Amino acid sequence: MKTYSTREAASKLRLSYTAINRYIAAKKIPAPLVQRVGATQFRAWTEDDIERVRKVLPKIANGRKTRHKKKASKAGKKK
């Protein structure tokens, strides 16, 4: 079974390495367990792990609001 590094998994998911690590830290996506080899820690992603994350990604609210959405929400509160 082929395994991928977190950088390779991020590339397959079309995310940045930083974004995938933030999602893992915020527990927004399921991630494989951390493995240790000596003093090095890493995650070994399988195709199944990547597909599981691919299904969850559309459901993640990333918290960004555009200027337009902010203005619309303020206008709605004033009414």
PyMOL commands that set and color helices and strands:
alter all, ss='L'
color gray80, all
select helices_A, chain A and resi 6-13+17-25+47-59+67-78
alter helices_A, ss='H'
color red, helices_A
select strands_A, chain A and resi 34-37+40-43
alter strands_A, ss='S'
color yellow, strands_A
deselect
rebuild
show_as cartoon
